[in-house]
Amino acid sequence: MAARGGGVKRFAVIGQPIAHSLSPRIHAGFAEQTGIALSYDALAVAPEDLGAQLAAWHDEGYAGFNVTLPHKTAVAALCTGLSERARVAEAVNTLIRGEGGWEGDNTDGEGLLRDLVDNCGVAVADRRVLVLGAGGAARGILQPLLAEEPAELVLSNRSPWKPETIADALAPYGRIRPATHMALKGDRFDLVINAMSVGHGGGFPRLPEGLLADDAVVYDLSYGEAHAPLARWAGDAGASAVFDGLGMLVEQAAVSFERWHGVLPVTDNVIARLRAA
Ligand SMILES: NC(=O)c1ccc[n+]([C@@H]2O[C@H](COP(=O)([O-])OP(=O)(O)OC[C@H]3O[C@@H](n4cnc5c(N)ncnc54)[C@H](OP(=O)(O)O)[C@@H]3O)[C@@H](O)[C@H]2O)c1
């Protein structure tokens, strides 16, 4: 459905905080590249207002949303339908307008793999993989990581019960070993993926020493200033390569764009432009 305002479909990213979001620039770049007319805003919404706001935005004619911190799991419970991957993740980063509500999808896992494997050239298959953090973003990437058939997939988090619950829920798709950060003592990994939000506050939790195997790669879902604490830890821990999540941000946006418009945009020039800025 075309929204009010001259037939241009309206989209937005919703979260809290949201002012820092690069999504409006990314979707403007895709729109320019594909010649599709659209508007794309960044809208702040508090957790307690989420349900009422989603209904109001549906009434206003919005065509779709990206969902970010801290709403991914809460939004999943408010959707009228979920894609298979969003249902498995119990987390949503993309909303598609439906007749009576919002259909939820999750493009984070596909976005991660498109960047990690295709752009950065990092294999997951047969590697010992550690995911740090068990929030909405982690939930979205775990099943796609399992599908790559790592030698081992360990999920570690500050709150100890979340990895247990997620590992049980995803058991039909493969084995995830739940852990606390402290319990990682003695483990070694070829690939560490950071899905914690702690970097936004400039901090980083204490992790056991010796977690990185020789030639280990560290990938951070965070980017910009929020990437700095993980980059420092990875450098001190002897990582052979460290990547931030800017490429994933653009790749997951491209997959969302394809869900809304039926066209998968080219990403490399958009990533390059954001890095240059
Ligand atoms: N590049 C991309 O495309 C992309 C996509 C999605 C997300 N992200 C980034 O991924 C990160 C996580 O997002 P999310 O949506 O999963 O957030 P979330 O649902 O709020 O989860 C936050 C996670 O960080 C952990 N955490 C927060 N503060 C911590 C601290 N002080 N010490 C240890 N752990 C802490 C939480 O642990 P507890 O469970 O113990 O609270 C939880 O596991 C964010 O930085 C986000 O920007 C990037």
The ligand as an SDF file (V2000), in Angstrom:
LIG
                    3D

 48 52  0  0  0  0  0  0  0  0999 V2000
   25.9400   -4.8950   12.3910 N   0  0  0  0  0  0  0  0  0  0  0  0
   24.6560   -5.1980   12.4050 C   0  0  0  0  0  0  0  0  0  0  0  0
   23.9920   -5.3030   11.3730 O   0  0  0  0  0  0  0  0  0  0  0  0
   23.9970   -5.4590   13.7140 C   0  0  0  0  0  0  0  0  0  0  0  0
   22.7620   -6.1190   13.7270 C   0  0  0  0  0  0  0  0  0  0  0  0
   22.1820   -6.3850   14.9540 C   0  0  0  0  0  0  0  0  0  0  0  0
   22.8080   -5.9670   16.1290 C   0  0  0  0  0  0  0  0  0  0  0  0
   23.9810   -5.3200   16.0710 N   0  0  0  0  0  0  0  0  0  0  0  0
   24.6750   -4.9460   17.3290 C   0  0  0  0  0  0  0  0  0  0  0  0
   24.7180   -6.1050   18.1550 O   0  0  0  0  0  0  0  0  0  0  0  0
   24.6760   -5.7180   19.5350 C   0  0  0  0  0  0  0  0  0  0  0  0
   23.6100   -6.5150   20.2750 C   0  0  0  0  0  0  0  0  0  0  0  0
   22.3240   -6.1070   19.8310 O   0  0  0  0  0  0  0  0  0  0  0  0
   20.9890   -6.8340   20.4010 P   0  0  0  0  0  0  0  0  0  0  0  0
   19.8660   -6.3440   19.5850 O   0  0  0  0  0  0  0  0  0  0  0  0
   21.2180   -8.3030   20.5340 O   0  0  0  0  0  0  0  0  0  0  0  0
   20.9080   -6.2240   21.8690 O   0  0  0  0  0  0  0  0  0  0  0  0
   20.1350   -6.8400   23.1390 P   0  0  0  0  0  0  0  0  0  0  0  0
   19.0310   -7.7290   22.7060 O   0  0  0  0  0  0  0  0  0  0  0  0
   19.8400   -5.7010   24.0310 O   0  0  0  0  0  0  0  0  0  0  0  0
   21.2460   -7.7900   23.8340 O   0  0  0  0  0  0  0  0  0  0  0  0
   22.3840   -7.2260   24.4290 C   0  0  0  0  0  0  0  0  0  0  0  0
   23.4010   -8.2960   24.7810 C   0  0  0  0  0  0  0  0  0  0  0  0
   24.5730   -7.6540   25.3100 O   0  0  0  0  0  0  0  0  0  0  0  0
   24.8390   -8.1560   26.6350 C   0  0  0  0  0  0  0  0  0  0  0  0
   25.3550   -7.0910   27.4760 N   0  0  0  0  0  0  0  0  0  0  0  0
   24.8620   -5.8310   27.6010 C   0  0  0  0  0  0  0  0  0  0  0  0
   25.5950   -5.1460   28.5020 N   0  0  0  0  0  0  0  0  0  0  0  0
   26.5490   -5.9930   28.9610 C   0  0  0  0  0  0  0  0  0  0  0  0
   27.5990   -5.8700   29.9070 C   0  0  0  0  0  0  0  0  0  0  0  0
   27.8210   -4.7340   30.5610 N   0  0  0  0  0  0  0  0  0  0  0  0
   28.4060   -6.9380   30.1220 N   0  0  0  0  0  0  0  0  0  0  0  0
   28.1860   -8.0910   29.4500 C   0  0  0  0  0  0  0  0  0  0  0  0
   27.2120   -8.2760   28.5410 N   0  0  0  0  0  0  0  0  0  0  0  0
   26.3980   -7.2300   28.3050 C   0  0  0  0  0  0  0  0  0  0  0  0
   23.5010   -8.6550   27.1420 C   0  0  0  0  0  0  0  0  0  0  0  0
   23.7320   -9.5770   28.1820 O   0  0  0  0  0  0  0  0  0  0  0  0
   22.5340   -9.9280   29.2390 P   0  0  0  0  0  0  0  0  0  0  0  0
   21.6570  -10.9240   28.5580 O   0  0  0  0  0  0  0  0  0  0  0  0
   23.2750  -10.4940   30.3920 O   0  0  0  0  0  0  0  0  0  0  0  0
   21.8260   -8.6290   29.5490 O   0  0  0  0  0  0  0  0  0  0  0  0
   22.9240   -9.2740   25.8650 C   0  0  0  0  0  0  0  0  0  0  0  0
   23.4980  -10.5320   25.6250 O   0  0  0  0  0  0  0  0  0  0  0  0
   24.4660   -4.2100   19.5360 C   0  0  0  0  0  0  0  0  0  0  0  0
   25.7200   -3.5710   19.7160 O   0  0  0  0  0  0  0  0  0  0  0  0
   23.9180   -3.9130   18.1580 C   0  0  0  0  0  0  0  0  0  0  0  0
   24.2070   -2.6040   17.7370 O   0  0  0  0  0  0  0  0  0  0  0  0
   24.5920   -5.0540   14.8840 C   0  0  0  0  0  0  0  0  0  0  0  0
  1  2  1  0
  2  3  2  0
  2  4  1  0
  4  5  1  0
  4 48  2  0
  5  6  2  0
  6  7  1  0
  7  8  2  0
  8  9  1  0
  8 48  1  0
  9 10  1  0
  9 46  1  0
 10 11  1  0
 11 12  1  0
 11 44  1  0
 12 13  1  0
 13 14  1  0
 14 15  2  0
 14 16  1  0
 14 17  1  0
 17 18  1  0
 18 19  2  0
 18 20  1  0
 18 21  1  0
 21 22  1  0
 22 23  1  0
 23 24  1  0
 23 42  1  0
 24 25  1  0
 25 26  1  0
 25 36  1  0
 26 27  1  0
 26 35  1  0
 27 28  2  0
 28 29  1  0
 29 30  1  0
 29 35  2  0
 30 31  1  0
 30 32  2  0
 32 33  1  0
 33 34  2  0
 34 35  1  0
 36 37  1  0
 36 42  1  0
 37 38  1  0
 38 39  2  0
 38 40  1  0
 38 41  1  0
 42 43  1  0
 44 45  1  0
 44 46  1  0
 46 47  1  0
M  CHG  2   8   1  16  -1
M  END
$$$$
